[in-house]
Amino acid sequence: MAKKKENIDLQSQNIEFEIQHVKYKALRFVQEHMSIEIVCLDKSVQGLTNIAFAQLPKEIKKLIKPN
């Protein structure tokens, strides 16, 4: 039986990045789906969403290290 992969909490690391001139903060890395839960920091767009790990900027991928 396959092991269930753990979610990694990223809130304590304060990882912030920008995609298409919108600022985001990483909250949690979901290894099972290889996605990141993010929250938008801009006032014009609000809410919690998920994006694929592959869509993150290269320097942010190096900080998270999913392996």
PyMOL Python script that loads the backbone (N, CA, C, O; Angstrom):
from pymol import cmd

cmd.read_pdbstr("""\
ATOM      1  N   MET A   1       0.835  -1.174   0.000  1.00  0.00           N
ATOM      2  CA  MET A   1       0.000   0.000   0.000  1.00  0.00           C
ATOM      3  C   MET A   1       0.886   1.247   0.000  1.00  0.00           C
ATOM      4  O   MET A   1       1.882   1.314   0.720  1.00  0.00           O
ATOM      5  N   ALA A   2       0.519   2.203  -0.796  1.00  0.00           N
ATOM      6  CA  ALA A   2       1.322   3.416  -0.934  1.00  0.00           C
ATOM      7  C   ALA A   2       1.166   4.313   0.291  1.00  0.00           C
ATOM      8  O   ALA A   2       0.095   4.401   0.891  1.00  0.00           O
ATOM      9  N   LYS A   3       2.256   4.968   0.639  1.00  0.00           N
ATOM     10  CA  LYS A   3       2.224   5.911   1.752  1.00  0.00           C
ATOM     11  C   LYS A   3       1.560   7.212   1.317  1.00  0.00           C
ATOM     12  O   LYS A   3       1.705   7.645   0.173  1.00  0.00           O
ATOM     13  N   LYS A   4       0.844   7.816   2.226  1.00  0.00           N
ATOM     14  CA  LYS A   4       0.263   9.126   1.954  1.00  0.00           C
ATOM     15  C   LYS A   4       1.330  10.176   2.242  1.00  0.00           C
ATOM     16  O   LYS A   4       1.930  10.188   3.316  1.00  0.00           O
ATOM     17  N   LYS A   5       1.555  11.047   1.279  1.00  0.00           N
ATOM     18  CA  LYS A   5       2.585  12.067   1.442  1.00  0.00           C
ATOM     19  C   LYS A   5       2.058  13.211   2.295  1.00  0.00           C
ATOM     20  O   LYS A   5       0.887  13.578   2.209  1.00  0.00           O
ATOM     21  N   GLU A   6       2.932  13.765   3.113  1.00  0.00           N
ATOM     22  CA  GLU A   6       2.554  14.835   4.024  1.00  0.00           C
ATOM     23  C   GLU A   6       2.505  16.181   3.312  1.00  0.00           C
ATOM     24  O   GLU A   6       3.191  16.402   2.314  1.00  0.00           O
ATOM     25  N   ASN A   7       1.681  17.071   3.848  1.00  0.00           N
ATOM     26  CA  ASN A   7       1.666  18.462   3.401  1.00  0.00           C
ATOM     27  C   ASN A   7       2.728  19.216   4.188  1.00  0.00           C
ATOM     28  O   ASN A   7       2.894  18.988   5.386  1.00  0.00           O
ATOM     29  N   ILE A   8       3.439  20.105   3.524  1.00  0.00           N
ATOM     30  CA  ILE A   8       4.497  20.873   4.171  1.00  0.00           C
ATOM     31  C   ILE A   8       3.998  22.289   4.400  1.00  0.00           C
ATOM     32  O   ILE A   8       3.600  22.974   3.457  1.00  0.00           O
ATOM     33  N   ASP A   9       4.019  22.729   5.655  1.00  0.00           N
ATOM     34  CA  ASP A   9       3.573  24.072   6.010  1.00  0.00           C
ATOM     35  C   ASP A   9       4.683  25.073   5.686  1.00  0.00           C
ATOM     36  O   ASP A   9       5.810  24.928   6.159  1.00  0.00           O
ATOM     37  N   LEU A  10       4.363  26.088   4.880  1.00  0.00           N
ATOM     38  CA  LEU A  10       5.354  27.078   4.445  1.00  0.00           C
ATOM     39  C   LEU A  10       5.127  28.460   5.061  1.00  0.00           C
ATOM     40  O   LEU A  10       5.860  29.398   4.748  1.00  0.00           O
ATOM     41  N   GLN A  11       4.130  28.599   5.923  1.00  0.00           N
ATOM     42  CA  GLN A  11       3.801  29.906   6.486  1.00  0.00           C
ATOM     43  C   GLN A  11       4.944  30.497   7.300  1.00  0.00           C
ATOM     44  O   GLN A  11       5.162  31.708   7.271  1.00  0.00           O
ATOM     45  N   SER A  12       5.670  29.662   8.021  1.00  0.00           N
ATOM     46  CA  SER A  12       6.752  30.162   8.865  1.00  0.00           C
ATOM     47  C   SER A  12       7.949  30.654   8.046  1.00  0.00           C
ATOM     48  O   SER A  12       8.774  31.414   8.553  1.00  0.00           O
ATOM     49  N   GLN A  13       8.050  30.224   6.778  1.00  0.00           N
ATOM     50  CA  GLN A  13       9.180  30.626   5.937  1.00  0.00           C
ATOM     51  C   GLN A  13       8.956  31.964   5.238  1.00  0.00           C
ATOM     52  O   GLN A  13       9.895  32.527   4.676  1.00  0.00           O
ATOM     53  N   ASN A  14       7.731  32.482   5.264  1.00  0.00           N
ATOM     54  CA  ASN A  14       7.388  33.767   4.637  1.00  0.00           C
ATOM     55  C   ASN A  14       7.873  33.851   3.191  1.00  0.00           C
ATOM     56  O   ASN A  14       8.596  34.780   2.829  1.00  0.00           O
ATOM     57  N   ILE A  15       7.479  32.893   2.377  1.00  0.00           N
ATOM     58  CA  ILE A  15       7.869  32.857   0.969  1.00  0.00           C
ATOM     59  C   ILE A  15       6.874  33.688   0.171  1.00  0.00           C
ATOM     60  O   ILE A  15       5.706  33.323   0.045  1.00  0.00           O
ATOM     61  N   GLU A  16       7.342  34.798  -0.362  1.00  0.00           N
ATOM     62  CA  GLU A  16       6.514  35.682  -1.179  1.00  0.00           C
ATOM     63  C   GLU A  16       7.128  35.782  -2.567  1.00  0.00           C
ATOM     64  O   GLU A  16       8.349  35.806  -2.720  1.00  0.00           O
ATOM     65  N   PHE A  17       6.262  35.839  -3.578  1.00  0.00           N
ATOM     66  CA  PHE A  17       6.733  35.919  -4.955  1.00  0.00           C
ATOM     67  C   PHE A  17       5.704  36.654  -5.791  1.00  0.00           C
ATOM     68  O   PHE A  17       4.588  36.919  -5.342  1.00  0.00           O
ATOM     69  N   GLU A  18       6.098  36.981  -7.017  1.00  0.00           N
ATOM     70  CA  GLU A  18       5.235  37.746  -7.905  1.00  0.00           C
ATOM     71  C   GLU A  18       5.069  36.999  -9.223  1.00  0.00           C
ATOM     72  O   GLU A  18       6.042  36.538  -9.820  1.00  0.00           O
ATOM     73  N   ILE A  19       3.817  36.889  -9.664  1.00  0.00           N
ATOM     74  CA  ILE A  19       3.496  36.300 -10.961  1.00  0.00           C
ATOM     75  C   ILE A  19       2.593  37.287 -11.681  1.00  0.00           C
ATOM     76  O   ILE A  19       1.525  37.635 -11.178  1.00  0.00           O
ATOM     77  N   GLN A  20       3.013  37.739 -12.852  1.00  0.00           N
ATOM     78  CA  GLN A  20       2.266  38.688 -13.675  1.00  0.00           C
ATOM     79  C   GLN A  20       1.846  39.919 -12.870  1.00  0.00           C
ATOM     80  O   GLN A  20       0.684  40.325 -12.915  1.00  0.00           O
ATOM     81  N   HIS A  21       2.769  40.499 -12.150  1.00  0.00           N
ATOM     82  CA  HIS A  21       2.597  41.736 -11.375  1.00  0.00           C
ATOM     83  C   HIS A  21       1.594  41.605 -10.240  1.00  0.00           C
ATOM     84  O   HIS A  21       1.053  42.613  -9.786  1.00  0.00           O
ATOM     85  N   VAL A  22       1.333  40.397  -9.771  1.00  0.00           N
ATOM     86  CA  VAL A  22       0.468  40.163  -8.613  1.00  0.00           C
ATOM     87  C   VAL A  22       1.296  39.430  -7.572  1.00  0.00           C
ATOM     88  O   VAL A  22       1.938  38.429  -7.885  1.00  0.00           O
ATOM     89  N   LYS A  23       1.289  39.917  -6.333  1.00  0.00           N
ATOM     90  CA  LYS A  23       2.098  39.361  -5.266  1.00  0.00           C
ATOM     91  C   LYS A  23       1.343  38.261  -4.526  1.00  0.00           C
ATOM     92  O   LYS A  23       0.168  38.419  -4.196  1.00  0.00           O
ATOM     93  N   TYR A  24       2.034  37.134  -4.266  1.00  0.00           N
ATOM     94  CA  TYR A  24       1.450  35.988  -3.591  1.00  0.00           C
ATOM     95  C   TYR A  24       2.334  35.555  -2.428  1.00  0.00           C
ATOM     96  O   TYR A  24       3.524  35.865  -2.381  1.00  0.00           O
ATOM     97  N   LYS A  25       1.720  34.826  -1.485  1.00  0.00           N
ATOM     98  CA  LYS A  25       2.454  34.232  -0.374  1.00  0.00           C
ATOM     99  C   LYS A  25       2.115  32.745  -0.336  1.00  0.00           C
ATOM    100  O   LYS A  25       0.944  32.367  -0.395  1.00  0.00           O
ATOM    101  N   ALA A  26       3.139  31.907  -0.237  1.00  0.00           N
ATOM    102  CA  ALA A  26       2.950  30.454  -0.188  1.00  0.00           C
ATOM    103  C   ALA A  26       2.548  30.034   1.219  1.00  0.00           C
ATOM    104  O   ALA A  26       3.180  30.432   2.198  1.00  0.00           O
ATOM    105  N   LEU A  27       1.497  29.228   1.315  1.00  0.00           N
ATOM    106  CA  LEU A  27       1.009  28.765   2.614  1.00  0.00           C
ATOM    107  C   LEU A  27       1.350  27.305   2.872  1.00  0.00           C
ATOM    108  O   LEU A  27       1.812  26.962   3.961  1.00  0.00           O
ATOM    109  N   ARG A  28       1.126  26.435   1.877  1.00  0.00           N
ATOM    110  CA  ARG A  28       1.283  25.006   2.095  1.00  0.00           C
ATOM    111  C   ARG A  28       1.642  24.326   0.786  1.00  0.00           C
ATOM    112  O   ARG A  28       1.129  24.684  -0.274  1.00  0.00           O
ATOM    113  N   PHE A  29       2.529  23.340   0.866  1.00  0.00           N
ATOM    114  CA  PHE A  29       2.908  22.530  -0.283  1.00  0.00           C
ATOM    115  C   PHE A  29       2.232  21.171  -0.141  1.00  0.00           C
ATOM    116  O   PHE A  29       2.474  20.452   0.829  1.00  0.00           O
ATOM    117  N   VAL A  30       1.393  20.820  -1.097  1.00  0.00           N
ATOM    118  CA  VAL A  30       0.660  19.551  -1.084  1.00  0.00           C
ATOM    119  C   VAL A  30       1.418  18.578  -1.986  1.00  0.00           C
ATOM    120  O   VAL A  30       1.321  18.649  -3.211  1.00  0.00           O
ATOM    121  N   GLN A  31       2.171  17.672  -1.368  1.00  0.00           N
ATOM    122  CA  GLN A  31       3.020  16.754  -2.126  1.00  0.00           C
ATOM    123  C   GLN A  31       2.213  15.769  -2.945  1.00  0.00           C
ATOM    124  O   GLN A  31       2.648  15.371  -4.025  1.00  0.00           O
ATOM    125  N   GLU A  32       1.067  15.371  -2.467  1.00  0.00           N
ATOM    126  CA  GLU A  32       0.246  14.381  -3.176  1.00  0.00           C
ATOM    127  C   GLU A  32      -0.159  14.886  -4.563  1.00  0.00           C
ATOM    128  O   GLU A  32      -0.227  14.103  -5.511  1.00  0.00           O
ATOM    129  N   HIS A  33      -0.427  16.185  -4.685  1.00  0.00           N
ATOM    130  CA  HIS A  33      -0.847  16.774  -5.959  1.00  0.00           C
ATOM    131  C   HIS A  33       0.241  17.630  -6.598  1.00  0.00           C
ATOM    132  O   HIS A  33       0.052  18.158  -7.694  1.00  0.00           O
ATOM    133  N   MET A  34       1.380  17.771  -5.918  1.00  0.00           N
ATOM    134  CA  MET A  34       2.478  18.643  -6.379  1.00  0.00           C
ATOM    135  C   MET A  34       1.932  20.042  -6.685  1.00  0.00           C
ATOM    136  O   MET A  34       2.152  20.582  -7.770  1.00  0.00           O
ATOM    137  N   SER A  35       1.225  20.612  -5.721  1.00  0.00           N
ATOM    138  CA  SER A  35       0.674  21.949  -5.875  1.00  0.00           C
ATOM    139  C   SER A  35       0.962  22.775  -4.626  1.00  0.00           C
ATOM    140  O   SER A  35       1.307  22.241  -3.572  1.00  0.00           O
ATOM    141  N   ILE A  36       0.812  24.076  -4.770  1.00  0.00           N
ATOM    142  CA  ILE A  36       1.069  25.021  -3.686  1.00  0.00           C
ATOM    143  C   ILE A  36      -0.213  25.783  -3.395  1.00  0.00           C
ATOM    144  O   ILE A  36      -0.853  26.302  -4.309  1.00  0.00           O
ATOM    145  N   GLU A  37      -0.590  25.850  -2.122  1.00  0.00           N
ATOM    146  CA  GLU A  37      -1.701  26.709  -1.718  1.00  0.00           C
ATOM    147  C   GLU A  37      -1.126  28.099  -1.506  1.00  0.00           C
ATOM    148  O   GLU A  37      -0.167  28.274  -0.755  1.00  0.00           O
ATOM    149  N   ILE A  38      -1.713  29.088  -2.170  1.00  0.00           N
ATOM    150  CA  ILE A  38      -1.212  30.450  -2.080  1.00  0.00           C
ATOM    151  C   ILE A  38      -2.347  31.396  -1.744  1.00  0.00           C
ATOM    152  O   ILE A  38      -3.519  31.094  -1.968  1.00  0.00           O
ATOM    153  N   VAL A  39      -1.977  32.551  -1.202  1.00  0.00           N
ATOM    154  CA  VAL A  39      -2.926  33.618  -0.937  1.00  0.00           C
ATOM    155  C   VAL A  39      -2.392  34.872  -1.616  1.00  0.00           C
ATOM    156  O   VAL A  39      -1.191  35.139  -1.601  1.00  0.00           O
ATOM    157  N   CYS A  40      -3.298  35.632  -2.209  1.00  0.00           N
ATOM    158  CA  CYS A  40      -2.922  36.857  -2.906  1.00  0.00           C
ATOM    159  C   CYS A  40      -2.764  37.982  -1.893  1.00  0.00           C
ATOM    160  O   CYS A  40      -3.603  38.140  -1.006  1.00  0.00           O
ATOM    161  N   LEU A  41      -1.697  38.762  -2.017  1.00  0.00           N
ATOM    162  CA  LEU A  41      -1.433  39.862  -1.095  1.00  0.00           C
ATOM    163  C   LEU A  41      -1.919  41.201  -1.633  1.00  0.00           C
ATOM    164  O   LEU A  41      -1.963  42.182  -0.890  1.00  0.00           O
ATOM    165  N   ASP A  42      -2.284  41.262  -2.912  1.00  0.00           N
ATOM    166  CA  ASP A  42      -2.785  42.506  -3.487  1.00  0.00           C
ATOM    167  C   ASP A  42      -4.241  42.722  -3.084  1.00  0.00           C
ATOM    168  O   ASP A  42      -5.004  41.765  -2.947  1.00  0.00           O
ATOM    169  N   LYS A  43      -4.615  43.965  -2.896  1.00  0.00           N
ATOM    170  CA  LYS A  43      -5.977  44.281  -2.480  1.00  0.00           C
ATOM    171  C   LYS A  43      -6.978  44.117  -3.608  1.00  0.00           C
ATOM    172  O   LYS A  43      -8.160  43.885  -3.357  1.00  0.00           O
ATOM    173  N   SER A  44      -6.520  44.233  -4.853  1.00  0.00           N
ATOM    174  CA  SER A  44      -7.431  44.112  -5.994  1.00  0.00           C
ATOM    175  C   SER A  44      -7.927  42.679  -6.202  1.00  0.00           C
ATOM    176  O   SER A  44      -9.050  42.470  -6.661  1.00  0.00           O
ATOM    177  N   VAL A  45      -7.091  41.695  -5.864  1.00  0.00           N
ATOM    178  CA  VAL A  45      -7.454  40.282  -6.012  1.00  0.00           C
ATOM    179  C   VAL A  45      -7.255  39.616  -4.663  1.00  0.00           C
ATOM    180  O   VAL A  45      -6.162  39.675  -4.100  1.00  0.00           O
ATOM    181  N   GLN A  46      -8.289  38.989  -4.140  1.00  0.00           N
ATOM    182  CA  GLN A  46      -8.173  38.343  -2.842  1.00  0.00           C
ATOM    183  C   GLN A  46      -8.629  36.903  -2.932  1.00  0.00           C
ATOM    184  O   GLN A  46      -9.395  36.534  -3.823  1.00  0.00           O
ATOM    185  N   GLY A  47      -8.155  36.097  -2.007  1.00  0.00           N
ATOM    186  CA  GLY A  47      -8.610  34.717  -1.935  1.00  0.00           C
ATOM    187  C   GLY A  47      -7.477  33.725  -1.881  1.00  0.00           C
ATOM    188  O   GLY A  47      -6.317  34.049  -2.133  1.00  0.00           O
ATOM    189  N   LEU A  48      -7.848  32.507  -1.547  1.00  0.00           N
ATOM    190  CA  LEU A  48      -6.926  31.394  -1.432  1.00  0.00           C
ATOM    191  C   LEU A  48      -7.079  30.529  -2.672  1.00  0.00           C
ATOM    192  O   LEU A  48      -8.199  30.257  -3.104  1.00  0.00           O
ATOM    193  N   THR A  49      -5.970  30.097  -3.247  1.00  0.00           N
ATOM    194  CA  THR A  49      -6.033  29.279  -4.455  1.00  0.00           C
ATOM    195  C   THR A  49      -4.850  28.315  -4.486  1.00  0.00           C
ATOM    196  O   THR A  49      -3.923  28.424  -3.683  1.00  0.00           O
ATOM    197  N   ASN A  50      -4.895  27.380  -5.413  1.00  0.00           N
ATOM    198  CA  ASN A  50      -3.810  26.421  -5.629  1.00  0.00           C
ATOM    199  C   ASN A  50      -3.218  26.648  -7.004  1.00  0.00           C
ATOM    200  O   ASN A  50      -3.929  26.961  -7.959  1.00  0.00           O
ATOM    201  N   ILE A  51      -1.900  26.486  -7.092  1.00  0.00           N
ATOM    202  CA  ILE A  51      -1.244  26.487  -8.395  1.00  0.00           C
ATOM    203  C   ILE A  51      -0.296  25.295  -8.435  1.00  0.00           C
ATOM    204  O   ILE A  51       0.144  24.808  -7.393  1.00  0.00           O
ATOM    205  N   ALA A  52       0.011  24.836  -9.617  1.00  0.00           N
ATOM    206  CA  ALA A  52       0.926  23.711  -9.780  1.00  0.00           C
ATOM    207  C   ALA A  52       2.348  24.136  -9.418  1.00  0.00           C
ATOM    208  O   ALA A  52       2.744  25.281  -9.635  1.00  0.00           O
ATOM    209  N   PHE A  53       3.098  23.203  -8.869  1.00  0.00           N
ATOM    210  CA  PHE A  53       4.480  23.481  -8.484  1.00  0.00           C
ATOM    211  C   PHE A  53       5.288  23.934  -9.687  1.00  0.00           C
ATOM    212  O   PHE A  53       6.178  24.773  -9.551  1.00  0.00           O
ATOM    213  N   ALA A  54       4.995  23.396 -10.855  1.00  0.00           N
ATOM    214  CA  ALA A  54       5.733  23.725 -12.076  1.00  0.00           C
ATOM    215  C   ALA A  54       5.556  25.184 -12.492  1.00  0.00           C
ATOM    216  O   ALA A  54       6.396  25.718 -13.216  1.00  0.00           O
ATOM    217  N   GLN A  55       4.491  25.834 -12.053  1.00  0.00           N
ATOM    218  CA  GLN A  55       4.232  27.217 -12.434  1.00  0.00           C
ATOM    219  C   GLN A  55       4.950  28.241 -11.560  1.00  0.00           C
ATOM    220  O   GLN A  55       4.899  29.438 -11.842  1.00  0.00           O
ATOM    221  N   LEU A  56       5.609  27.790 -10.515  1.00  0.00           N
ATOM    222  CA  LEU A  56       6.325  28.705  -9.629  1.00  0.00           C
ATOM    223  C   LEU A  56       7.595  29.226 -10.282  1.00  0.00           C
ATOM    224  O   LEU A  56       8.183  28.548 -11.125  1.00  0.00           O
ATOM    225  N   PRO A  57       8.029  30.436  -9.898  1.00  0.00           N
ATOM    226  CA  PRO A  57       9.322  30.931 -10.378  1.00  0.00           C
ATOM    227  C   PRO A  57      10.454  30.018  -9.899  1.00  0.00           C
ATOM    228  O   PRO A  57      10.359  29.394  -8.842  1.00  0.00           O
ATOM    229  N   LYS A  58      11.507  29.952 -10.684  1.00  0.00           N
ATOM    230  CA  LYS A  58      12.629  29.046 -10.420  1.00  0.00           C
ATOM    231  C   LYS A  58      13.257  29.256  -9.036  1.00  0.00           C
ATOM    232  O   LYS A  58      13.589  28.286  -8.355  1.00  0.00           O
ATOM    233  N   GLU A  59      13.422  30.513  -8.620  1.00  0.00           N
ATOM    234  CA  GLU A  59      14.051  30.784  -7.319  1.00  0.00           C
ATOM    235  C   GLU A  59      13.177  30.318  -6.156  1.00  0.00           C
ATOM    236  O   GLU A  59      13.702  29.991  -5.091  1.00  0.00           O
ATOM    237  N   ILE A  60      11.868  30.281  -6.336  1.00  0.00           N
ATOM    238  CA  ILE A  60      10.962  29.807  -5.299  1.00  0.00           C
ATOM    239  C   ILE A  60      10.984  28.277  -5.228  1.00  0.00           C
ATOM    240  O   ILE A  60      10.900  27.704  -4.142  1.00  0.00           O
ATOM    241  N   LYS A  61      11.094  27.634  -6.356  1.00  0.00           N
ATOM    242  CA  LYS A  61      11.202  26.165  -6.389  1.00  0.00           C
ATOM    243  C   LYS A  61      12.415  25.693  -5.603  1.00  0.00           C
ATOM    244  O   LYS A  61      12.359  24.672  -4.918  1.00  0.00           O
ATOM    245  N   LYS A  62      13.502  26.431  -5.702  1.00  0.00           N
ATOM    246  CA  LYS A  62      14.720  26.064  -4.978  1.00  0.00           C
ATOM    247  C   LYS A  62      14.520  26.162  -3.469  1.00  0.00           C
ATOM    248  O   LYS A  62      15.111  25.379  -2.724  1.00  0.00           O
ATOM    249  N   LEU A  63      13.703  27.103  -3.002  1.00  0.00           N
ATOM    250  CA  LEU A  63      13.439  27.254  -1.570  1.00  0.00           C
ATOM    251  C   LEU A  63      12.574  26.123  -1.013  1.00  0.00           C
ATOM    252  O   LEU A  63      12.761  25.705   0.129  1.00  0.00           O
ATOM    253  N   ILE A  64      11.643  25.634  -1.804  1.00  0.00           N
ATOM    254  CA  ILE A  64      10.686  24.646  -1.320  1.00  0.00           C
ATOM    255  C   ILE A  64      11.252  23.224  -1.366  1.00  0.00           C
ATOM    256  O   ILE A  64      11.045  22.466  -0.418  1.00  0.00           O
ATOM    257  N   LYS A  65      11.947  22.841  -2.415  1.00  0.00           N
ATOM    258  CA  LYS A  65      12.571  21.522  -2.572  1.00  0.00           C
ATOM    259  C   LYS A  65      11.621  20.384  -2.215  1.00  0.00           C
ATOM    260  O   LYS A  65      11.623  19.932  -1.070  1.00  0.00           O
ATOM    261  N   PRO A  66      10.815  19.910  -3.153  1.00  0.00           N
ATOM    262  CA  PRO A  66       9.801  18.909  -2.861  1.00  0.00           C
ATOM    263  C   PRO A  66      10.322  17.504  -2.550  1.00  0.00           C
ATOM    264  O   PRO A  66       9.555  16.694  -2.029  1.00  0.00           O
ATOM    265  N   ASN A  67      11.538  17.185  -2.831  1.00  0.00           N
ATOM    266  CA  ASN A  67      12.048  15.824  -2.611  1.00  0.00           C
ATOM    267  C   ASN A  67      12.217  15.525  -1.155  1.00  0.00           C
ATOM    268  O   ASN A  67      12.637  14.424  -0.796  1.00  0.00           O
TER     269      ASN A  67
END
""", "prot")
cmd.dss("prot")
cmd.show_as("cartoon", "prot")
cmd.util.cbc("prot")
cmd.orient("prot")
